Amino acid sequence: MGNEAQNLREQILRLVGQYSRAAFPVADFLPESTSIPVAGRCFDEADIQSLVDASLDFWLTTGRYAADFERDMARFVGAAHAVLVNSGSSANLLALSCLTSPKLKERALKAGDEVITVAAGFPTTVNPIIQNGLVPVFVDISLPGYNVSVEQLEQACTRKTKAVVLAHTLGNPFDLKRVAKFTKDHGLWLIEDCCDALGSLYQGRRVGTFGDLSTFSFYPAHHITMGEGGCVCTSQEELRRLLESFRDWGRDCRCAPGHDNHCKNRFGRQLGELPFGYDHKYTYSHIGYNLKATDMQAAVGFSQLKKLPGFIEARRQNFETIRLGLEDLAGYFLMPEETPGSVPSWFGFPLTIRDEAPFGRNELLGFLEEHRIATRLLFGGNLIRQPAYRNIEHRVVSNLEVSDRVMMKAFWIGVHPGLTAPMIDYMIEMFHRAPEALEASDARAKTGKP
């Protein structure tokens, strides 16, 4: 790059910083007027400058920022490798798909093999199992942690069981000690879905380092954002090579975009029934995808990673403030509890309405939303009751009683770093006003009075 171009780049980035400060000022919170989202992008001028810097390269696919992000992400998690993809859902698809590789020999997942997962969760934790011709085996969750009921794993396991795929629900780690022992004892693959749990700790270690593979999401709602983006982490070199192959069209070649002959033997090998010397860049060893992210996405993520420790701490503090503020309402709500031995990087604050509460979930959420407090359900609830899963091949362990309960009674509110102290105080106040307001509304409805 010449001096003139470099000087112009620096000038552009300075102006971008000025633009960011002018375009995205911090707004005052106005009760009853300002909406309080469950999640949202938290960004500053450095993130926008990083995005523009990448765009000025006009390298529109994976590039230098992607390499930097993968290095720093792996370092943060504590894994040897991070493989960047275009979404957290793609990360789950890639992690599960790579385990079907014939290169894994007798450990490769094959059509009809069973994979244990929970019924209450997000669809794209489960979908890759179905999309790869495997059979999901659904177990229940337990309260108040909202994670897998570990006691059901042995009951779910058969000679067909080959893997376990579980998410750390809303950032709360599942019982990794017992789950990891179960998978090791039975020779099963373990995939940790950490899309809601970046930075959570279990017995002093980051989640994402206990399983064979772990997945992360960088959607705007998550702990850091690229807009769209995700990654898969592993410390096994063989799995890293498979991940990159499945991500990059299924090709056998390991060359990065724009680079040729990394193996120094591009035209000197014979694979399958191809003619000798067939270009290695066009040799395919898997039925793969194109799941790469752009370098502009990676540039935002690279900048966001620098703020991640502060984001995590803010989430933990916000969660604790809400817990203390709502503890006197425990007669109405089952309060969440972290898994023993864990320090969650919370994604949300879950609550389950008790059966004896004088209001239902729809009435409460209507009240909160009316007062500009956003809420969400626990994702898909009991997934086997969703229309998309009615006719899939699957197996169920137990009656999924708790999954049904959270489908009917549970919801969550935000704890993200964008929440301010006045916002949290207002949320706590509205929760305290809700029971009386809903009871009065119910009484008016019964008498027919407005």
C-alpha positions in Angstrom: 0.0 0.0 0.0 1.4 3.4 -1.0 1.8 6.3 1.4 -1.1 8.2 -0.1 -3.5 5.2 0.3 -2.3 4.7 3.9 -2.8 8.3 4.8 -6.3 8.2 3.3 -7.1 5.1 5.2 -6.0 6.7 8.5 -8.1 9.8 7.7 -11.1 7.6 6.9 -10.9 5.7 10.1 -10.6 8.9 12.1 -13.7 10.2 10.5 -15.5 6.9 11.1 -14.7 7.3 14.8 -16.3 10.8 14.7 -19.3 9.5 12.8 -19.8 6.7 15.4 -19.8 9.2 18.3 -22.3 11.4 16.4 -24.6 8.6 15.1 -24.8 6.4 18.2 -25.0 8.7 21.2 -26.0 7.1 24.6 -29.7 7.8 25.1 -31.3 8.5 28.4 -33.6 5.8 29.8 -37.3 7.0 30.0 -39.5 4.6 32.0 -42.6 3.4 30.1 -41.1 4.9 26.9 -37.7 3.3 26.3 -37.9 -0.4 25.4 -35.7 -2.8 27.4 -34.6 -5.6 25.1 -33.7 -9.1 26.2 -30.4 -8.8 24.2 -28.7 -6.5 21.7 -25.5 -5.5 20.1 -23.1 -3.6 22.3 -20.5 -1.8 20.2 -18.3 1.3 20.0 -16.3 3.3 17.5 -13.5 0.7 17.6 -15.8 -2.0 16.2 -17.1 0.2 13.4 -13.5 1.3 12.6 -12.4 -2.3 12.4 -15.3 -3.1 10.1 -14.5 -0.3 7.8 -10.8 -1.1 7.9 -11.6 -4.6 6.6 -13.9 -3.3 3.9 -11.1 -1.0 2.6 -9.1 -4.1 1.9 -11.9 -5.3 -0.4 -11.0 -8.9 0.5 -14.6 -10.0 0.6 -14.1 -13.6 1.9 -12.1 -15.0 4.8 -8.8 -13.2 5.3 -6.4 -11.6 7.7 -9.0 -10.6 10.3 -10.5 -14.2 10.3 -7.0 -15.6 11.0 -6.5 -13.1 13.9 -10.0 -13.9 15.3 -9.5 -17.7 15.2 -6.2 -17.3 17.0 -7.5 -15.1 19.7 -10.8 -17.0 20.1 -9.0 -20.3 20.6 -6.7 -18.6 23.1 -9.6 -17.2 25.1 -11.6 -20.4 25.2 -8.5 -22.5 26.0 -8.7 -24.7 22.9 -6.0 -25.4 20.4 -8.1 -24.4 17.4 -11.1 -22.2 16.4 -12.7 -22.6 13.0 -14.7 -19.5 12.0 -18.1 -20.0 10.2 -21.0 -17.8 9.2 -23.4 -18.5 12.1 -23.8 -20.5 15.4 -26.3 -22.7 13.6 -23.7 -23.5 10.9 -21.2 -24.2 13.7 -23.5 -26.9 15.1 -24.0 -28.3 11.6 -20.3 -28.3 11.0 -19.4 -29.9 14.3 -21.9 -32.8 13.9 -21.2 -33.3 10.2 -17.5 -33.6 10.6 -18.0 -36.6 12.8 -19.5 -38.5 9.8 -16.2 -38.4 8.0 -15.0 -41.8 6.8 -11.5 -40.7 8.0 -12.7 -41.4 11.5 -13.1 -45.1 10.6 -15.0 -47.1 13.2 -15.8 -43.9 15.2 -17.5 -42.2 12.3 -21.2 -41.5 12.7 -23.4 -43.4 10.3 -27.0 -43.1 9.3 -29.2 -44.6 11.9 -26.8 -44.0 14.8 -28.3 -42.4 17.9 -27.3 -39.0 19.4 -28.5 -38.0 22.9 -29.8 -34.5 23.4 -32.4 -32.6 25.4 -35.9 -32.0 24.3 -36.1 -28.4 25.6 -33.8 -26.2 23.7 -33.0 -24.4 20.5 -33.8 -26.1 17.2 -30.4 -25.9 15.6 -28.8 -27.8 18.4 -30.9 -30.7 17.3 -31.4 -30.1 13.5 -27.9 -31.3 12.5 -28.6 -34.7 14.0 -31.7 -35.1 11.8 -30.0 -33.5 8.7 -27.2 -36.1 8.9 -29.6 -39.1 9.0 -29.0 -39.7 12.6 -31.6 -40.4 15.3 -32.1 -37.9 18.2 -32.7 -39.5 21.6 -34.5 -36.9 23.7 -34.0 -36.7 27.5 -35.5 -34.3 30.0 -34.0 -31.3 31.7 -34.1 -30.5 35.4 -35.0 -27.4 37.4 -33.8 -24.9 38.6 -30.8 -25.2 36.3 -32.6 -25.8 33.0 -30.0 -28.3 31.9 -29.9 -32.0 31.1 -31.2 -34.4 33.7 -27.9 -36.4 33.9 -29.7 -39.3 35.6 -31.4 -40.1 32.3 -28.2 -40.5 30.2 -27.6 -44.1 31.2 -31.3 -44.9 30.5 -30.9 -43.3 27.0 -27.8 -45.1 26.0 -27.9 -48.2 23.7 -25.5 -50.0 21.5 -26.6 -47.5 18.7 -25.6 -44.4 20.8 -22.5 -42.7 19.3 -22.6 -39.1 20.5 -24.1 -36.6 23.0 -24.9 -33.0 21.9 -25.9 -30.6 24.7 -26.2 -26.9 25.2 -25.3 -24.9 28.3 -28.7 -23.4 28.8 -28.8 -19.6 28.9 -25.1 -19.6 29.9 -25.5 -22.0 32.8 -23.0 -24.9 32.3 -24.5 -28.4 32.5 -22.9 -30.9 34.9 -19.7 -31.3 32.8 -18.0 -33.7 35.3 -20.8 -36.3 35.1 -21.5 -35.8 31.4 -17.9 -36.0 30.4 -17.4 -39.2 32.5 -20.5 -40.7 30.9 -19.2 -40.0 27.3 -15.8 -41.3 28.2 -17.0 -44.4 29.8 -19.1 -45.3 26.8 -16.7 -44.1 24.1 -19.1 -41.4 22.8 -18.4 -38.1 21.1 -19.3 -35.0 23.1 -20.3 -31.7 21.5 -20.8 -28.7 23.8 -23.2 -26.1 22.4 -21.8 -23.0 24.0 -23.7 -20.5 21.8 -25.2 -18.9 24.9 -22.3 -19.5 27.2 -19.1 -17.8 25.9 -16.9 -17.3 29.0 -18.8 -19.5 31.4 -16.5 -21.5 33.8 -16.9 -25.0 35.2 -14.4 -26.0 37.9 -12.1 -23.1 36.8 -12.1 -24.1 33.1 -13.9 -22.4 30.2 -16.8 -24.3 28.8 -16.0 -25.5 25.3 -12.9 -27.3 26.5 -14.5 -30.4 28.0 -16.0 -32.0 24.8 -14.4 -33.1 21.6 -16.0 -30.1 19.9 -17.7 -26.9 21.0 -19.7 -24.4 19.2 -20.3 -20.6 19.6 -22.6 -18.0 18.1 -21.9 -14.3 17.3 -25.4 -13.2 16.4 -26.2 -9.7 17.8 -28.0 -11.2 20.8 -24.9 -13.1 22.0 -22.0 -12.3 24.2 -20.0 -10.8 21.3 -21.3 -10.1 17.8 -20.3 -10.2 14.2 -23.8 -9.6 13.1 -23.9 -13.1 11.8 -21.1 -15.5 12.7 -20.0 -18.5 14.7 -17.2 -20.9 15.3 -16.2 -24.4 16.3 -13.4 -25.1 18.8 -11.4 -28.3 19.2 -8.1 -29.3 20.6 -7.8 -32.4 18.3 -5.8 -31.7 15.1 -7.6 -34.4 13.2 -11.0 -32.8 13.9 -9.7 -29.4 12.9 -8.7 -30.7 9.5 -12.2 -32.3 9.1 -13.9 -29.1 10.2 -12.1 -27.0 7.6 -12.8 -29.6 4.9 -16.5 -29.7 5.6 -16.6 -25.9 5.9 -14.8 -25.3 2.7 -16.9 -27.3 0.2 -15.7 -30.7 1.4 -12.3 -30.2 -0.4 -9.2 -32.2 0.5 -7.0 -29.1 0.0 -6.0 -27.0 3.0 -5.0 -23.8 1.2 -6.6 -20.6 2.4 -8.5 -18.5 -0.1 -6.1 -16.8 -2.4 -3.2 -19.2 -1.6 -2.1 -22.2 -3.6 0.0 -25.3 -3.1 0.2 -25.2 0.7 1.0 -28.9 0.6 3.7 -28.4 -2.0 2.2 -31.4 -3.9 -0.7 -29.8 -5.6 -0.3 -31.8 -8.9 1.6 -34.8 -7.6 -0.9 -37.2 -6.0 -3.5 -39.6 -6.9 -6.7 -39.8 -4.9 -9.8 -42.0 -5.4 -10.5 -42.7 -9.0 -9.2 -39.3 -10.2 -6.4 -39.2 -12.7 -2.9 -38.8 -11.3 -2.0 -35.2 -10.8 -5.6 -33.9 -10.6 -5.5 -30.4 -9.1 -5.6 -30.8 -5.3 -7.6 -27.6 -5.0 -10.5 -29.4 -6.8 -10.3 -32.7 -5.0 -13.1 -33.4 -2.6 -13.0 -35.9 0.3 -16.3 -35.0 1.9 -19.9 -33.9 1.1 -19.3 -30.4 2.4 -20.7 -26.9 2.5 -19.5 -23.3 2.1 -19.9 -22.0 5.6 -17.1 -19.4 5.6 -17.6 -15.9 7.2 -16.5 -12.7 5.5 -13.4 -10.8 6.7 -15.7 -7.9 7.5 -17.6 -10.0 10.0 -14.4 -11.3 11.4 -13.1 -7.8 11.8 -16.0 -6.9 14.1 -15.6 -10.0 16.1 -11.9 -9.4 16.5 -12.6 -6.0 17.9 -15.4 -7.3 20.1 -13.1 -10.0 21.7 -11.1 -7.3 23.4 -14.2 -6.2 25.3 -15.5 -9.7 26.1 -14.2 -9.8 29.7 -16.0 -6.6 30.5 -19.2 -7.9 28.8 -19.1 -11.1 30.8 -18.6 -9.3 34.1 -21.5 -7.0 33.3 -23.8 -9.9 32.6 -22.9 -11.6 35.9 -23.4 -8.4 37.8 -26.8 -7.7 36.1 -27.9 -11.2 36.8 -27.0 -10.9 40.5 -28.8 -7.6 40.8 -31.9 -9.0 39.3 -31.8 -12.1 41.5 -31.5 -10.0 44.6 -34.2 -7.7 43.5 -36.7 -10.5 42.8 -35.8 -12.9 45.7 -38.8 -11.8 47.7 -41.1 -12.9 44.8 -40.0 -16.5 45.1 -43.5 -17.5 46.1 -44.5 -16.7 42.5 -41.4 -17.8 40.6 -38.9 -20.6 40.7 -35.6 -18.7 40.8 -32.7 -19.9 38.7 -29.6 -21.6 40.2 -26.2 -22.1 38.7 -24.8 -25.5 38.4 -22.6 -26.3 41.4 -18.9 -25.7 40.6 -19.8 -23.3 37.8 -19.5 -19.5 37.2 -21.9 -18.8 34.4 -21.6 -16.1 31.8 -25.3 -15.6 31.8 -27.2 -15.1 28.6 -30.6 -14.4 30.3 -32.4 -14.6 33.6 -34.9 -17.5 33.5 -38.0 -17.7 35.6 -40.7 -20.4 35.9 -44.1 -19.4 37.2 -45.2 -21.6 40.1 -48.5 -23.5 39.8 -49.8 -21.6 42.8 -49.2 -18.1 41.4 -52.4 -16.1 40.9 -51.5 -15.3 37.2 -50.5 -17.2 34.1 -47.5 -16.7 31.8 -49.5 -15.0 29.0 -51.0 -12.5 31.4 -47.6 -11.7 33.0 -45.7 -11.4 29.7 -48.5 -9.2 28.4 -48.1 -6.9 31.4 -44.3 -6.7 31.0 -44.4 -6.2 27.3 -47.0 -3.4 27.8 -44.5 -1.7 30.0 -41.8 -2.0 27.4 -39.9 -4.9 29.0 -39.1 -7.5 26.4 -39.3 -11.2 27.2 -38.5 -14.5 25.6 -39.6 -18.1 26.1 -37.1 -20.9 26.6 -36.6 -21.2 22.9 -38.6 -24.0 21.3 -39.9 -25.5 24.5 -40.4 -29.2 24.2 -39.2 -29.5 20.6 -41.1 -32.8 19.8 -44.3 -30.8 20.2 -43.2 -28.3 17.5 -44.7 -28.8 14.0 -41.4 -29.3 12.3 -40.5 -32.4 14.5 -43.8 -34.2 14.5 -42.8 -36.9 12.0 -39.1 -37.2 12.6 -37.5 -40.5 13.6 -36.6 -40.2 17.2 -36.6 -41.9 20.6 -37.8 -40.4 23.9 -36.6 -41.2 27.4 -39.1 -40.5 30.2 -42.3 -38.4 29.9 -40.4 -35.1 29.4 -42.4 -33.7 32.3 -40.0 -30.8 33.0 -39.6 -29.9 29.3 -43.4 -29.6 29.1 -43.4 -27.5 32.3 -40.9 -25.0 31.0 -42.8 -24.9 27.7 -45.9 -23.8 29.6 -44.5 -21.8 32.5 -41.0 -20.5 31.8 -39.6 -17.4 30.2 -36.5 -15.2 30.5 -35.5 -11.5 30.6 -32.3 -9.9 29.6 -29.0 -9.4 31.5 -26.9 -8.1 28.6 -24.3 -5.4 29.0 -26.5 -2.7 27.4 -28.8 -2.7 30.5 -28.2 0.3 32.8 -28.9 0.5 36.5 -32.1 2.5 35.9 -33.4 -0.1 33.5 -32.8 -2.9 35.9 -34.4 -1.0 38.8 -37.4 -0.4 36.6 -37.7 -4.1 35.6 -37.6 -5.1 39.3 -40.3 -2.5 40.1 -42.6 -3.8 37.3 -42.2 -7.4 38.5 -43.3 -6.2 42.0 -46.3 -4.3 40.5 -47.4 -7.1 38.3 -49.2 -9.5 40.7 -51.5 -6.8 42.1 -52.1 -5.3 38.7 -52.9 -8.7 37.2 -55.2 -9.6 40.1 -57.1 -6.3 39.7 -57.4 -6.8 36.0 -58.7 -10.3 36.5 -61.3 -9.1 39.0 -62.5 -6.4 36.6 -62.8 -9.1 33.9 -64.9 -11.2 36.1 -67.3 -8.4 37.0 -67.4 -7.1 33.4 -66.3 -3.6 34.5 -63.7 -1.7 32.5 
